[in-house]
Structure formats: C-alpha cells, structure tokens
Amino acid sequence: MSNEEIIKKINEVLDRIRPYLENDGGSVTFKRYENGIVYVKLAGACSNCPMASITLEDGIESALTSEIPEIIKVINEDD
C-alpha cells in the first residue's frame, strides 16, 4: 500500500472510532504517518484522562494495526 492509501485508511478507521470517544467527551485527530508509526492527538476529555493510554493502545492502536498491517505503533503527540 502506498503512503497515501495508508493515510486514507487511517482516517477511515479513526472516523469509525471517533464517535465512541465523542460519547465520552473526547476525540482523536490524525497528525501524521511516518515509518509505520501513526501520530495522533487525543483531545477533549481524552487529553487528560487517566485511561488515555489504554484508549490509545487497546482501542485506537488495536483497530489500526488489525486493519493496516503496515502500522506498528500509535503515539499520542501533544502540540
């Protein structure tokens, strides 16, 4: 898959996950994709939630890696 195809697929997966985060007052924004790593920004309630690392690893990272084999890690990146 090309980088453009991977980025398109990342956004599709995040679009499916986002409503669940929004139900709890949070959200996620795609920042960039480099060398198998997806950089996102958790926002709203997710940005300072004590469960954010679990949401990131067990929710977002799990969904992305299961659908896009090129992805090896997801990192929350603050501005």
C-alpha positions in Angstrom: 0.0 0.0 0.0 1.3 3.5 -0.8 1.6 6.1 2.0 -1.5 7.9 0.5 -3.5 4.8 0.7 -2.4 4.1 4.3 -3.2 7.7 5.3 -6.7 7.4 3.7 -7.3 4.1 5.5 -6.1 5.6 8.8 -8.6 8.4 8.5 -11.4 5.9 7.7 -10.6 3.8 10.8 -10.4 6.9 13.0 -13.7 8.2 11.6 -15.3 4.9 12.9 -13.6 5.2 16.3 -14.2 8.9 16.9 -18.0 8.7 17.7 -17.2 6.4 20.7 -14.7 8.9 22.0 -17.0 11.8 21.5 -19.7 10.0 23.5 -17.3 10.4 26.5 -16.4 14.0 25.7 -13.2 13.2 23.8 -11.8 12.9 20.3 -8.8 12.0 18.3 -7.1 13.8 15.4 -4.7 12.3 12.9 -1.4 14.2 12.8 0.9 12.2 10.5 2.2 8.8 9.5 5.9 8.0 9.3 7.8 4.7 9.1 4.9 2.6 10.4 4.1 5.0 13.2 0.8 6.9 13.4 0.9 10.2 15.3 -2.4 11.3 16.7 -3.6 13.9 19.2 -6.1 13.0 21.8 -8.4 15.9 22.6 -11.2 16.9 25.0 -11.8 14.5 27.9 -9.3 12.1 26.3 -6.4 14.5 26.6 -6.2 14.4 30.4 -8.0 11.2 31.2 -6.1 8.6 33.3 -7.3 5.9 30.9 -5.9 7.7 27.8 -3.0 5.2 27.4 -5.5 2.3 27.5 -7.7 4.0 25.0 -4.7 4.7 22.8 -3.2 1.2 22.9 -6.2 -1.1 23.3 -8.6 1.0 21.2 -7.0 3.1 18.6 -3.8 1.2 18.1 -5.5 -2.2 18.1 -8.1 -1.0 15.5 -5.4 0.5 13.2 -2.9 -2.4 13.4 -5.6 -5.0 12.8 -6.8 -3.3 9.6 -3.5 -1.8 8.4 -0.6 -4.3 8.7 2.0 -1.6 7.9 1.2 0.2 11.2 3.4 -0.9 14.1 2.6 1.8 16.7 0.4 4.7 17.5 1.7 7.6 19.5 -0.2 10.5 21.2 1.6 13.7 20.3 0.9 17.0 22.0 1.4 20.2 20.1 
